[in-house]
């Protein structure tokens, strides 16, 4: 039984968490509906207050009518007493007494109704202020929610762009590395080919100026010049003369 009780408790906890998640996800919609419900309740309260005011006014009119009748019957009772018709005077006096009883019964009701009206008016006014305040706060919350959603979207897109840029940079680095390796491979292959054919040794001899069959521009001019000019050039160049 203990295990089943724990499983039942776990199920209730999961249901509560799921319900709380749904409520949180729809908090603004729920709040809007609660405000609409409060407005509807306020409308009903105003209708009830209007009915109360109407009944109180009707009762006040009845009491005013009773007072007018009292004044009228008092005059009639005096006239009957003056004529000596005491039976009629007594009947009129009884009618006055009945009217005064009705007045005495209904005046406290009118006072209670007025007090209830004042209380209702105060409560309705206070609730109206709370609803207006809540509605303004909801508007602020909605604006904040929209702004935060936009900021979250921008942040998410920025994070995605940063991730894309990082991925692109990694790809570029890998491409450069592959190109560098390929270039070194081509260079190494060329060097091996030069060694195999002796081209690397010929290049060293060429740079040293001792490559067989290599001639400079001066050598070509010396070869092409007339013999007499060659003798004069040798005389003018003591280094070359000494060498000869």
MDAnalysis code that builds the backbone (N, CA, C; Angstrom):
import MDAnalysis as mda
import numpy as np

u = mda.Universe.empty(732, n_residues=244, atom_resindex=np.repeat(np.arange(244), 3), trajectory=True)
u.add_TopologyAttr("name", ["N", "CA", "C"] * 244)
u.add_TopologyAttr("resid", np.arange(1, 245))
u.add_TopologyAttr("resname", ["UNK", "UNK", "UNK", "UNK", "UNK", "UNK", "UNK", "UNK", "UNK", "UNK", "UNK", "UNK", "UNK", "UNK", "UNK", "UNK", "UNK", "UNK", "UNK", "UNK", "UNK", "UNK", "UNK", "UNK", "UNK", "UNK", "UNK", "UNK", "UNK", "UNK", "UNK", "UNK", "UNK", "UNK", "UNK", "UNK", "UNK", "UNK", "UNK", "UNK", "UNK", "UNK", "UNK", "UNK", "UNK", "UNK", "UNK", "UNK", "UNK", "UNK", "UNK", "UNK", "UNK", "UNK", "UNK", "UNK", "UNK", "UNK", "UNK", "UNK", "UNK", "UNK", "UNK", "UNK", "UNK", "UNK", "UNK", "UNK", "UNK", "UNK", "UNK", "UNK", "UNK", "UNK", "UNK", "UNK", "UNK", "UNK", "UNK", "UNK", "UNK", "UNK", "UNK", "UNK", "UNK", "UNK", "UNK", "UNK", "UNK", "UNK", "UNK", "UNK", "UNK", "UNK", "UNK", "UNK", "UNK", "UNK", "UNK", "UNK", "UNK", "UNK", "UNK", "UNK", "UNK", "UNK", "UNK", "UNK", "UNK", "UNK", "UNK", "UNK", "UNK", "UNK", "UNK", "UNK", "UNK", "UNK", "UNK", "UNK", "UNK", "UNK", "UNK", "UNK", "UNK", "UNK", "UNK", "UNK", "UNK", "UNK", "UNK", "UNK", "UNK", "UNK", "UNK", "UNK", "UNK", "UNK", "UNK", "UNK", "UNK", "UNK", "UNK", "UNK", "UNK", "UNK", "UNK", "UNK", "UNK", "UNK", "UNK", "UNK", "UNK", "UNK", "UNK", "UNK", "UNK", "UNK", "UNK", "UNK", "UNK", "UNK", "UNK", "UNK", "UNK", "UNK", "UNK", "UNK", "UNK", "UNK", "UNK", "UNK", "UNK", "UNK", "UNK", "UNK", "UNK", "UNK", "UNK", "UNK", "UNK", "UNK", "UNK", "UNK", "UNK", "UNK", "UNK", "UNK", "UNK", "UNK", "UNK", "UNK", "UNK", "UNK", "UNK", "UNK", "UNK", "UNK", "UNK", "UNK", "UNK", "UNK", "UNK", "UNK", "UNK", "UNK", "UNK", "UNK", "UNK", "UNK", "UNK", "UNK", "UNK", "UNK", "UNK", "UNK", "UNK", "UNK", "UNK", "UNK", "UNK", "UNK", "UNK", "UNK", "UNK", "UNK", "UNK", "UNK", "UNK", "UNK", "UNK", "UNK", "UNK", "UNK", "UNK", "UNK", "UNK", "UNK", "UNK", "UNK", "UNK", "UNK", "UNK", "UNK"])
u.atoms.positions = np.array([
    [0.827, -1.207, 0.000],
    [0.000, 0.000, 0.000],
    [0.857, 1.249, 0.000],
    [1.991, 1.198, 0.687],
    [2.862, 2.370, 0.765],
    [3.378, 2.757, -0.622],
    [3.751, 1.728, -1.417],
    [4.263, 2.007, -2.764],
    [3.178, 2.629, -3.620],
    [1.950, 2.056, -3.547],
    [0.859, 2.609, -4.339],
    [0.533, 4.037, -3.914],
    [0.610, 4.306, -2.611],
    [0.353, 5.665, -2.135],
    [1.396, 6.634, -2.677],
    [2.660, 6.199, -2.716],
    [3.718, 7.047, -3.248],
    [3.546, 7.283, -4.745],
    [3.142, 6.208, -5.454],
    [2.901, 6.376, -6.888],
    [1.745, 7.343, -7.133],
    [0.707, 7.231, -6.319],
    [-0.420, 8.153, -6.435],
    [0.011, 9.587, -6.156],
    [0.830, 9.748, -5.112],
    [1.351, 11.084, -4.790],
    [2.209, 11.620, -5.920],
    [3.040, 10.736, -6.511],
    [3.872, 11.144, -7.635],
    [3.014, 11.582, -8.814],
    [1.940, 10.839, -9.076],
    [1.028, 11.223, -10.151],
    [0.391, 12.571, -9.896],
    [-0.015, 12.815, -8.658],
    [-0.587, 14.124, -8.318],
    [0.438, 15.227, -8.505],
    [1.702, 14.960, -8.107],
    [2.758, 15.970, -8.266],
    [2.989, 16.267, -9.738],
    [3.019, 15.206, -10.567],
    [3.207, 15.423, -11.996],
    [2.063, 16.214, -12.595],
    [0.839, 15.901, -12.170],
    [-0.323, 16.639, -12.671],
    [-0.260, 18.097, -12.259],
    [0.176, 18.318, -10.998],
    [0.295, 19.706, -10.526],
    [1.339, 20.466, -11.338],
    [2.492, 19.828, -11.592],
    [3.541, 20.486, -12.366],
    [3.077, 20.765, -13.783],
    [2.369, 19.796, -14.379],
    [1.859, 20.015, -15.732],
    [0.847, 21.148, -15.752],
    [-0.027, 21.173, -14.755],
    [-1.028, 22.245, -14.675],
    [-0.352, 23.592, -14.474],
    [0.640, 23.628, -13.590],
    [1.364, 24.874, -13.345],
    [2.073, 25.350, -14.609],
    [2.631, 24.405, -15.374],
    [3.312, 24.775, -16.616],
    [2.328, 25.371, -17.613],
    [1.138, 24.774, -17.711],
    [0.111, 25.298, -18.622],
    [-0.332, 26.680, -18.177],
    [-0.526, 26.848, -16.873],
    [-0.949, 28.153, -16.345],
    [0.111, 29.215, -16.627],
    [1.387, 28.875, -16.381],
    [2.463, 29.835, -16.624],
    [2.559, 30.200, -18.105],
    [2.382, 29.204, -18.970],
    [2.489, 29.461, -20.408],
    [1.350, 30.332, -20.920],
    [0.202, 30.308, -20.211],
    [-0.967, 31.076, -20.647],
    [-1.359, 32.116, -19.608],
    [-0.380, 32.600, -18.855],
    [-0.667, 33.516, -17.741],
    [-1.362, 34.784, -18.225],
    [-0.887, 35.367, -19.318],
    [-1.474, 36.615, -19.795],
    [-2.897, 36.403, -20.295],
    [-3.134, 35.311, -20.993],
    [-4.489, 35.025, -21.463],
    [-5.432, 34.799, -20.282],
    [-4.943, 34.086, -19.275],
    [-5.765, 33.866, -18.085],
    [-6.053, 35.183, -17.386],
    [-5.046, 36.033, -17.303],
    [-5.221, 37.323, -16.642],
    [-6.215, 38.193, -17.393],
    [-6.143, 38.194, -18.716],
    [-7.118, 38.945, -19.509],
    [-8.536, 38.451, -19.249],
    [-8.700, 37.123, -19.194],
    [-10.032, 36.565, -18.938],
    [-10.505, 36.909, -17.538],
    [-9.591, 36.898, -16.562],
    [-9.973, 37.262, -15.200],
    [-10.416, 38.719, -15.127],
    [-9.768, 39.576, -15.881],
    [-10.183, 40.981, -15.913],
    [-11.561, 41.100, -16.556],
    [-11.790, 40.349, -17.633],
    [-13.120, 40.376, -18.259],
    [-14.180, 39.861, -17.292],
    [-13.850, 38.815, -16.534],
    [-14.793, 38.299, -15.532],
    [-15.073, 39.345, -14.464],
    [-14.026, 40.050, -14.035],
    [-14.208, 41.103, -13.029],
    [-15.079, 42.226, -13.580],
    [-14.874, 42.590, -14.844],
    [-15.718, 43.614, -15.462],
    [-17.178, 43.163, -15.499],
    [-17.394, 41.883, -15.840],
    [-18.756, 41.355, -15.880],
    [-19.384, 41.393, -14.489],
    [-18.591, 41.022, -13.472],
    [-19.091, 41.060, -12.102],
    [-19.410, 42.497, -11.685],
    [-18.591, 43.440, -12.114],
    [-18.859, 44.842, -11.811],
    [-20.155, 45.301, -12.481],
    [-20.360, 44.855, -13.709],
    [-21.610, 45.210, -14.383],
    [-22.816, 44.669, -13.637],
    [-22.714, 43.424, -13.150],
    [-23.812, 42.842, -12.355],
    [-24.008, 43.613, -11.062],
    [-22.911, 44.017, -10.424],
    [-23.016, 44.784, -9.183],
    [-23.688, 46.126, -9.435],
    [-23.369, 46.762, -10.539],
    [-24.011, 48.046, -10.861],
    [-25.505, 47.856, -11.113],
    [-25.849, 46.770, -11.800],
    [-27.275, 46.491, -12.035],
    [-28.013, 46.278, -10.721],
    [-27.381, 45.509, -9.806],
    [-28.008, 45.263, -8.505],
    [-28.162, 46.567, -7.725],
    [-27.145, 47.411, -7.802],
    [-27.221, 48.689, -7.101],
    [-28.318, 49.567, -7.700],
    [-28.439, 49.558, -9.012],
    [-29.490, 50.335, -9.654],
    [-30.875, 49.847, -9.208],
    [-31.033, 48.519, -9.082],
    [-32.308, 47.972, -8.610],
    [-32.576, 48.386, -7.171],
    [-31.513, 48.376, -6.361],
    [-31.665, 48.786, -4.962],
    [-32.066, 50.252, -4.872],
    [-31.445, 51.082, -5.665],
    [-31.790, 52.508, -5.675],
    [-33.237, 52.700, -6.118],
    [-33.651, 51.924, -7.136],
    [-35.027, 52.049, -7.618],
    [-36.031, 51.665, -6.529],
    [-35.765, 50.547, -5.828],
    [-36.672, 50.125, -4.759],
    [-36.698, 51.141, -3.615],
    [-35.524, 51.674, -3.291],
    [-35.476, 52.682, -2.224],
    [-36.265, 53.926, -2.604],
    [-36.160, 54.360, -3.833],
    [-36.902, 55.541, -4.264],
    [-38.408, 55.283, -4.257],
    [-38.808, 54.088, -4.675],
    [-40.236, 53.745, -4.630],
    [-40.731, 53.765, -3.183],
    [-39.915, 53.204, -2.279],
    [-40.294, 53.193, -0.867],
    [-40.366, 54.609, -0.309],
    [-39.458, 55.462, -0.701],
    [-39.487, 56.855, -0.244],
    [-40.747, 57.568, -0.748],
    [-41.119, 57.261, -1.977],
    [-42.347, 57.870, -2.509],
    [-43.571, 57.391, -1.717],
    [-43.581, 56.097, -1.325],
    [-44.684, 55.587, -0.530],
    [-44.752, 56.296, 0.823],
    [-43.596, 56.459, 1.449],
    [-43.561, 57.129, 2.744],
    [-44.006, 58.582, 2.613],
    [-43.572, 59.250, 1.567],
    [-44.004, 60.632, 1.334],
    [-45.509, 60.703, 1.132],
    [-46.049, 59.716, 0.418],
    [-47.497, 59.674, 0.211],
    [-48.224, 59.439, 1.536],
    [-47.634, 58.542, 2.371],
    [-48.254, 58.301, 3.680],
    [-48.244, 59.567, 4.519],
    [-47.207, 60.332, 4.481],
    [-47.118, 61.567, 5.253],
    [-48.156, 62.571, 4.760],
    [-48.304, 62.659, 3.453],
    [-49.317, 63.570, 2.908],
    [-50.727, 63.162, 3.382],
    [-50.938, 61.809, 3.399],
    [-52.250, 61.334, 3.854],
    [-52.465, 61.638, 5.338],
    [-51.397, 61.508, 6.111],
    [-51.493, 61.806, 7.532],
    [-51.914, 63.266, 7.735],
    [-51.247, 64.154, 6.991],
    [-51.583, 65.575, 7.105],
    [-53.047, 65.808, 6.719],
    [-53.493, 65.156, 5.654],
    [-54.870, 65.332, 5.182],
    [-55.875, 64.792, 6.202],
    [-55.594, 63.557, 6.711],
    [-56.537, 62.948, 7.652],
    [-56.549, 63.662, 8.995],
    [-55.445, 64.278, 9.373],
    [-55.446, 65.048, 10.613],
    [-56.434, 66.209, 10.516],
    [-56.450, 66.846, 9.347],
    [-57.431, 67.933, 9.145],
    [-58.849, 67.406, 9.182],
    [-59.075, 66.224, 8.583],
    [-60.423, 65.643, 8.573],
    [-60.847, 65.240, 9.986],
    [-59.911, 64.702, 10.773],
    [-60.235, 64.299, 12.135],
    [-60.620, 65.514, 12.968],
    [-59.911, 66.632, 12.799],
    [-60.239, 67.839, 13.537],
    [-61.644, 68.333, 13.165],
    [-61.930, 68.257, 11.890],
    [-63.256, 68.711, 11.437],
    [-64.356, 67.832, 12.030],
    [-64.114, 66.513, 12.104],
    [-65.122, 65.606, 12.656],
    [-65.321, 65.862, 14.146],
    [-64.200, 66.134, 14.847],
    [-64.299, 66.444, 16.276],
    [-65.064, 67.732, 16.472],
    [-64.839, 68.706, 15.617],
    [-65.504, 69.996, 15.713],
    [-67.011, 69.823, 15.523],
    [-67.412, 68.935, 14.642],
    [-68.831, 68.688, 14.391],
    [-69.437, 67.777, 15.456],
    [-68.611, 67.172, 16.264],
    [-69.105, 66.289, 17.314],
    [-69.310, 64.866, 16.834],
    [-68.835, 64.559, 15.618],
    [-68.973, 63.191, 15.087],
    [-67.740, 62.392, 15.531],
    [-67.845, 61.856, 16.760],
    [-66.679, 61.195, 17.329],
    [-66.395, 59.843, 16.683],
    [-67.439, 59.155, 16.210],
    [-67.200, 57.872, 15.541],
    [-66.369, 58.065, 14.272],
    [-66.774, 59.080, 13.507],
    [-66.014, 59.360, 12.282],
    [-64.603, 59.833, 12.624],
    [-64.505, 60.639, 13.652],
    [-63.191, 61.116, 14.059],
    [-62.300, 59.952, 14.475],
    [-62.927, 58.954, 15.210],
    [-62.139, 57.797, 15.623],
    [-61.655, 56.982, 14.419],
    [-62.536, 56.803, 13.406],
    [-62.152, 56.062, 12.199],
    [-60.982, 56.747, 11.488],
    [-61.084, 58.063, 11.423],
    [-60.000, 58.808, 10.764],
    [-58.718, 58.688, 11.581],
    [-58.840, 58.730, 12.898],
    [-57.656, 58.624, 13.747],
    [-56.992, 57.246, 13.592],
    [-57.827, 56.199, 13.445],
    [-57.272, 54.863, 13.222],
    [-56.497, 54.795, 11.903],
    [-57.076, 55.450, 10.923],
    [-56.356, 55.477, 9.624],
    [-55.022, 56.195, 9.760],
    [-54.991, 57.286, 10.511],
    [-53.735, 58.008, 10.728],
    [-52.734, 57.121, 11.463],
    [-53.224, 56.373, 12.465],
    [-52.340, 55.489, 13.225],
    [-51.746, 54.409, 12.322],
    [-52.564, 53.849, 11.419],
    [-52.062, 52.823, 10.487],
    [-50.979, 53.398, 9.568],
    [-51.232, 54.605, 9.081],
    [-50.248, 55.232, 8.201],
    [-48.938, 55.505, 8.943],
    [-49.050, 55.962, 10.160],
    [-47.845, 56.246, 10.936],
    [-47.065, 54.963, 11.233],
    [-47.778, 53.835, 11.437],
    [-47.094, 52.557, 11.628],
    [-46.327, 52.150, 10.369],
    [-46.994, 52.355, 9.222],
    [-46.305, 52.033, 7.964],
    [-45.065, 52.905, 7.792],
    [-45.213, 54.185, 8.138],
    [-44.059, 55.091, 8.027],
    [-42.948, 54.643, 8.960],
    [-43.311, 54.294, 10.196],
    [-42.315, 53.862, 11.176],
    [-41.634, 52.567, 10.747],
    [-42.352, 51.705, 9.991],
    [-41.774, 50.450, 9.525],
    [-40.845, 50.659, 8.333],
    [-41.222, 51.548, 7.461],
    [-40.479, 51.687, 6.197],
    [-39.318, 52.676, 6.275],
    [-39.363, 53.610, 7.179],
    [-38.251, 54.563, 7.280],
    [-36.932, 53.875, 7.636],
    [-36.884, 52.930, 8.589],
    [-35.627, 52.214, 8.842],
    [-35.155, 51.417, 7.622],
    [-36.111, 50.864, 6.870],
    [-35.739, 50.138, 5.654],
    [-35.059, 51.071, 4.647],
    [-35.616, 52.273, 4.556],
    [-35.006, 53.259, 3.644],
    [-33.598, 53.605, 4.110],
    [-33.408, 53.765, 5.405],
    [-32.082, 54.082, 5.939],
    [-31.105, 52.940, 5.675],
    [-31.560, 51.696, 5.864],
    [-30.700, 50.538, 5.597],
    [-30.330, 50.455, 4.113],
    [-31.298, 50.746, 3.270],
    [-31.039, 50.702, 1.833],
    [-30.030, 51.777, 1.432],
    [-30.158, 52.947, 2.031],
    [-29.184, 54.010, 1.732],
    [-27.781, 53.601, 2.185],
    [-27.681, 53.003, 3.365],
    [-26.374, 52.559, 3.857],
    [-25.798, 51.490, 2.929],
    [-26.681, 50.564, 2.490],
    [-26.215, 49.528, 1.565],
    [-25.745, 50.151, 0.247],
    [-26.453, 51.157, -0.215],
    [-26.050, 51.843, -1.452],
    [-24.666, 52.475, -1.293],
    [-24.458, 53.129, -0.152],
    [-23.149, 53.756, 0.081],
    [-22.039, 52.703, 0.089],
    [-22.285, 51.582, 0.752],
    [-21.286, 50.528, 0.792],
    [-21.024, 49.961, -0.604],
    [-22.092, 49.718, -1.341],
    [-21.936, 49.192, -2.698],
    [-21.182, 50.184, -3.579],
    [-21.523, 51.461, -3.454],
    [-20.852, 52.470, -4.268],
    [-19.358, 52.514, -3.957],
    [-19.013, 52.442, -2.658],
    [-17.608, 52.450, -2.261],
    [-16.887, 51.205, -2.796],
    [-17.532, 50.045, -2.664],
    [-16.908, 48.800, -3.120],
    [-16.736, 48.791, -4.633],
    [-17.772, 49.242, -5.346],
    [-17.694, 49.265, -6.808],
    [-16.607, 50.220, -7.281],
    [-16.525, 51.385, -6.660],
    [-15.502, 52.367, -7.037],
    [-14.097, 51.819, -6.776],
    [-13.922, 51.183, -5.599],
    [-12.602, 50.620, -5.277],
    [-12.244, 49.506, -6.248],
    [-13.210, 48.665, -6.573],
    [-12.942, 47.573, -7.519],
    [-12.633, 48.117, -8.903],
    [-13.336, 49.167, -9.297],
    [-13.043, 49.791, -10.599],
    [-11.609, 50.291, -10.650],
    [-11.171, 50.910, -9.551],
    [-9.795, 51.407, -9.515],
    [-8.797, 50.246, -9.588],
    [-9.085, 49.167, -8.864],
    [-8.182, 48.013, -8.906],
    [-8.138, 47.391, -10.294],
    [-9.298, 47.310, -10.935],
    [-9.340, 46.743, -12.284],
    [-8.561, 47.628, -13.251],
    [-8.744, 48.943, -13.153],
    [-8.004, 49.856, -14.032],
    [-6.504, 49.736, -13.798],
    [-6.119, 49.670, -12.518],
    [-4.691, 49.520, -12.218],
    [-4.152, 48.202, -12.763],
    [-4.911, 47.140, -12.552],
    [-4.484, 45.830, -13.047],
    [-4.408, 45.820, -14.565],
    [-5.367, 46.467, -15.215],
    [-5.352, 46.503, -16.682],
    [-4.119, 47.247, -17.196],
    [-3.763, 48.357, -16.539],
    [-2.548, 49.078, -16.948],
    [-1.309, 48.225, -16.711],
    [-1.261, 47.533, -15.574],
    [-0.112, 46.663, -15.303],
    [-0.021, 45.534, -16.323],
    [-1.175, 45.011, -16.725],
    [-1.173, 43.951, -17.736],
    [-0.626, 44.485, -19.055],
    [-0.999, 45.707, -19.415],
    [-0.479, 46.288, -20.649],
    [1.040, 46.431, -20.582],
    [1.533, 46.863, -19.421],
    [2.990, 46.984, -19.257],
    [3.649, 45.612, -19.367],
    [3.033, 44.613, -18.729],
    [3.583, 43.254, -18.785],
    [3.580, 42.738, -20.220],
    [2.517, 43.032, -20.959],
    [2.453, 42.588, -22.351],
    [3.564, 43.228, -23.176],
    [3.777, 44.541, -22.959],
    [4.849, 45.219, -23.693],
    [6.197, 44.611, -23.332],
    [6.416, 44.405, -22.020],
    [7.682, 43.796, -21.587],
    [7.850, 42.400, -22.182],
    [6.750, 41.651, -22.224],
    [6.809, 40.300, -22.782],
    [7.205, 40.351, -24.261],
    [6.602, 41.310, -25.008],
    [6.936, 41.436, -26.425],
    [8.394, 41.828, -26.610],
    [8.852, 42.790, -25.792],
    [10.236, 43.244, -25.898],
    [11.196, 42.102, -25.564],
    [10.904, 41.370, -24.489],
    [11.796, 40.273, -24.089],
    [11.791, 39.153, -25.115],
    [10.639, 38.886, -25.726],
    [10.604, 37.873, -26.780],
    [11.452, 38.316, -27.974],
    [11.358, 39.624, -28.322],
    [12.177, 40.124, -29.420],
    [13.657, 40.033, -29.071],
    [13.999, 40.402, -27.829],
    [15.393, 40.312, -27.414],
    [15.880, 38.866, -27.423],
    [15.023, 37.953, -26.958],
    [15.409, 36.543, -26.958],
    [15.601, 36.029, -28.381],
    [14.719, 36.495, -29.295],
    [14.849, 36.073, -30.689],
    [16.143, 36.588, -31.293],
    [16.437, 37.887, -31.000],
    [17.680, 38.465, -31.521],
    [18.884, 37.744, -30.940],
    [18.816, 37.472, -29.626],
    [19.938, 36.770, -28.986],
    [20.116, 35.376, -29.573],
    [18.986, 34.695, -29.807],
    [19.074, 33.351, -30.384],
    [19.654, 33.397, -31.788],
    [19.197, 34.394, -32.560],
    [19.742, 34.522, -33.905],
    [21.219, 34.893, -33.876],
    [21.572, 35.777, -32.914],
    [22.984, 36.151, -32.785],
    [23.833, 34.962, -32.411],
    [23.308, 34.125, -31.499],
    [24.049, 32.923, -31.116],
    [24.181, 31.981, -32.298],
    [23.105, 31.883, -33.079],
    [23.175, 31.041, -34.264],
    [24.159, 31.570, -35.279],
    [24.160, 32.910, -35.459],
    [25.114, 33.511, -36.389],
    [26.536, 33.318, -35.903],
    [26.745, 33.482, -34.575],
    [28.087, 33.269, -34.030],
    [28.543, 31.842, -34.225],
    [27.611, 30.905, -34.041],
    [27.961, 29.506, -34.263],
    [28.289, 29.242, -35.724],
    [27.503, 29.876, -36.619],
    [27.760, 29.696, -38.054],
    [29.102, 30.295, -38.445],
    [29.405, 31.481, -37.890],
    [30.685, 32.117, -38.197],
    [31.846, 31.279, -37.672],
    [31.672, 30.735, -36.454],
    [32.723, 29.882, -35.912],
    [32.934, 28.645, -36.762],
    [31.827, 28.060, -37.237],
    [31.940, 26.882, -38.109],
    [32.613, 27.238, -39.423],
    [32.243, 28.424, -39.975],
    [32.862, 28.854, -41.232],
    [34.357, 29.099, -41.044],
    [34.733, 29.710, -39.911],
    [36.153, 29.960, -39.638],
    [36.922, 28.649, -39.510],
    [36.312, 27.664, -38.854],
    [36.972, 26.358, -38.741],
    [37.158, 25.722, -40.113],
    [36.114, 25.826, -40.948],
    [36.223, 25.264, -42.304],
    [37.315, 25.951, -43.102],
    [37.394, 27.297, -42.977],
    [38.421, 28.047, -43.688],
    [39.818, 27.636, -43.225],
    [39.985, 27.446, -41.921],
    [41.287, 27.033, -41.392],
    [41.673, 25.656, -41.923],
    [40.695, 24.757, -41.995],
    [40.993, 23.426, -42.528],
    [41.377, 23.488, -44.007],
    [40.701, 24.360, -44.773],
    [41.033, 24.513, -46.196],
    [42.453, 25.047, -46.358],
    [42.801, 26.080, -45.554],
    [44.156, 26.641, -45.627],
    [45.198, 25.586, -45.281],
    [44.904, 24.773, -44.277],
    [45.845, 23.742, -43.881],
    [46.038, 22.726, -45.004],
    [44.926, 22.336, -45.625],
    [45.025, 21.391, -46.739],
    [45.822, 21.984, -47.899],
    [45.587, 23.280, -48.202],
    [46.331, 23.937, -49.280],
    [47.818, 24.011, -48.958],
    [48.146, 24.317, -47.700],
    [49.561, 24.381, -47.310],
    [50.225, 23.017, -47.456],
    [49.519, 21.972, -47.018],
    [50.082, 20.619, -47.145],
    [50.258, 20.251, -48.615],
    [49.242, 20.609, -49.432],
    [49.346, 20.308, -50.854],
    [50.526, 21.044, -51.489],
    [50.703, 22.332, -51.102],
    [51.817, 23.104, -51.637],
    [53.163, 22.511, -51.263],
    [53.283, 22.060, -50.004],
    [54.540, 21.449, -49.574],
    [54.795, 20.132, -50.316],
    [53.715, 19.404, -50.561],
    [53.875, 18.162, -51.311],
    [54.378, 18.438, -52.732],
    [53.804, 19.454, -53.385],
    [54.232, 19.813, -54.739],
    [55.692, 20.266, -54.741],
    [56.050, 21.076, -53.741],
    [57.429, 21.564, -53.638],
    [58.405, 20.415, -53.416],
    [58.020, 19.493, -52.506],
    [58.888, 18.347, -52.231],
    [59.041, 17.471, -53.471],
    [57.940, 17.284, -54.206],
    [58.016, 16.470, -55.435],
    [58.945, 17.116, -56.456],
    [58.893, 18.454, -56.562],
    [59.781, 19.155, -57.493],
    [61.226, 19.020, -57.089],
    [61.485, 19.119, -55.783],
    [62.866, 18.989, -55.313],
    [63.401, 17.587, -55.586],
    [62.587, 16.585, -55.379],
    [63.022, 15.216, -55.658],
    [63.303, 15.023, -57.146],
    [62.488, 15.619, -57.982],
    [62.687, 15.507, -59.431],
    [63.985, 16.198, -59.842],
    [64.261, 17.369, -59.243],
    [65.503, 18.086, -59.564],
    [66.729, 17.267, -59.152],
    [66.647, 16.624, -58.003],
    [67.772, 15.794, -57.570],
    [67.979, 14.602, -58.515],
    [66.852, 14.044, -58.953],
    [66.957, 12.886, -59.842],
    [67.594, 13.258, -61.178],
    [67.294, 14.435, -61.704],
    [67.798, 14.852, -63.025],
    [69.069, 15.691, -62.930],
    [69.480, 16.069, -61.718],
    [70.664, 16.920, -61.563],
    [70.365, 18.388, -61.746],
    [69.123, 18.753, -61.884],
    [68.758, 20.154, -62.099],
    [69.122, 20.998, -60.887],
    [69.099, 20.390, -59.698],
    [69.430, 21.198, -58.520],
    [70.918, 21.536, -58.507],
    [71.774, 20.602, -58.973],
    [73.206, 20.881, -59.043],
    [73.517, 21.923, -60.111],
    [72.832, 21.825, -61.257],
    [73.022, 22.819, -62.312],
    [72.629, 24.208, -61.820],
    [71.616, 24.303, -61.024],
    [71.183, 25.604, -60.511],
    [72.232, 26.174, -59.574],
    [72.824, 25.305, -58.738],
    [73.885, 25.793, -57.850],
    [75.091, 26.290, -58.655],
    [75.479, 25.558, -59.708],
    [76.601, 25.984, -60.560],
    [76.282, 27.274, -61.283],
    [75.034, 27.406, -61.692],
    [74.652, 28.637, -62.399],
    [74.747, 29.845, -61.485],
    [74.286, 29.648, -60.248],
    [74.359, 30.748, -59.296],
    [75.808, 31.088, -58.963],
    [76.715, 30.055, -58.986],
    [78.137, 30.317, -58.716],
    [78.869, 30.870, -59.931],
    [78.247, 30.894, -61.091],
    [78.860, 31.434, -62.311],
    [79.873, 30.516, -62.947],
    [79.802, 29.224, -62.634],
    [80.797, 28.290, -63.184],
    [80.139, 27.184, -63.985],
    [78.909, 27.436, -64.354],
    [78.212, 26.426, -65.140],
    [78.838, 26.359, -66.527],
    [79.218, 25.158, -66.984],
    [79.834, 25.035, -68.321],
    [78.897, 25.582, -69.392],
    [79.544, 26.363, -70.324],
    [78.767, 26.938, -71.416],
    [78.017, 28.180, -71.045],
    [78.170, 28.664, -69.786],
    [77.461, 29.872, -69.370],
    [78.256, 31.089, -69.749],
    [77.644, 32.066, -70.311],
    [78.339, 33.304, -70.715],
    [77.503, 34.482, -70.294],
    [78.251, 35.576, -69.961],
    [77.571, 36.791, -69.565],
    [77.496, 37.738, -70.746],
    [76.871, 38.882, -70.545],
    [76.769, 39.894, -71.606],
    [78.142, 40.411, -71.969],
    [79.057, 40.569, -70.975],
    [80.424, 41.044, -71.266],
    [81.173, 40.031, -72.123],
    [80.948, 38.755, -71.817],
    [81.631, 37.731, -72.619],
    [81.167, 37.766, -74.068],
    [79.859, 37.984, -74.245],
    [79.329, 38.045, -75.623],
    [79.894, 39.240, -76.369],
    [79.959, 40.415, -75.708],
    [80.499, 41.613, -76.360],
    [81.986, 41.441, -76.675],
    [82.731, 40.814, -75.746],
    [84.167, 40.602, -75.979],
    [84.397, 39.686, -77.168],
    [83.483, 38.723, -77.283],
    [83.639, 37.792, -78.396],
    [83.308, 38.447, -79.740],
    [82.369, 39.371, -79.716],
    [81.926, 39.998, -80.961],
    [82.785, 41.187, -81.368],
    [83.554, 41.774, -80.459],
    [84.347, 42.979, -80.785],
    [85.520, 42.616, -81.712],
    [86.032, 43.610, -82.573],
    [87.205, 43.371, -83.447],
    [88.435, 43.080, -82.604],
    [89.454, 42.408, -83.156],
    [90.683, 42.074, -82.407],
    [91.403, 43.281, -81.853],
    [91.497, 44.377, -82.649],
    [92.208, 45.580, -82.183],
    [91.543, 46.149, -80.957],
    [90.178, 46.131, -80.971],
    [89.431, 46.661, -79.833],
    [89.606, 45.771, -78.624],
    [89.709, 44.486, -78.873],
    [89.909, 43.574, -77.756],
    [91.258, 43.835, -77.075],
    [92.370, 44.172, -77.931],
    [93.697, 44.458, -77.356],
    [93.626, 45.708, -76.500],
    [92.917, 46.750, -76.983],
    [92.804, 48.007, -76.233],
    [92.055, 47.769, -74.913],
    [91.020, 46.952, -74.982],
    [90.252, 46.687, -73.763],
    [91.096, 45.939, -72.739],
    [91.950, 45.007, -73.236],
    [92.815, 44.283, -72.308],
    [93.838, 45.205, -71.696],
    [94.374, 46.181, -72.529],
    [95.344, 47.144, -71.981],
    [94.697, 48.040, -70.961],
    [93.469, 48.380, -71.179],
    [92.766, 49.266, -70.237],
    [92.337, 48.528, -68.978],
    [92.347, 47.202, -69.018],
    [91.906, 46.413, -67.869],
    [93.099, 45.650, -67.322],
    [93.893, 46.244, -66.391],
    [95.096, 45.615, -65.901],
    [94.821, 44.253, -65.246],
    [93.625, 44.119, -64.622],
    [93.330, 42.833, -63.973],
    [93.286, 41.722, -65.001],
    [92.578, 41.992, -66.115],
    [92.463, 40.970, -67.147],
    [93.829, 40.752, -67.815],
    [94.703, 41.844, -67.924],
    [96.026, 41.711, -68.521],
    [96.902, 40.807, -67.670],
    [96.877, 41.040, -66.377],
    [97.658, 40.211, -65.483],
    [97.235, 38.776, -65.558],
    [95.910, 38.612, -65.696],
    [95.426, 37.243, -65.775],
    [95.925, 36.581, -67.053],
    [95.977, 37.393, -68.187],
    [96.445, 36.803, -69.449],
    [97.899, 36.436, -69.339],
])
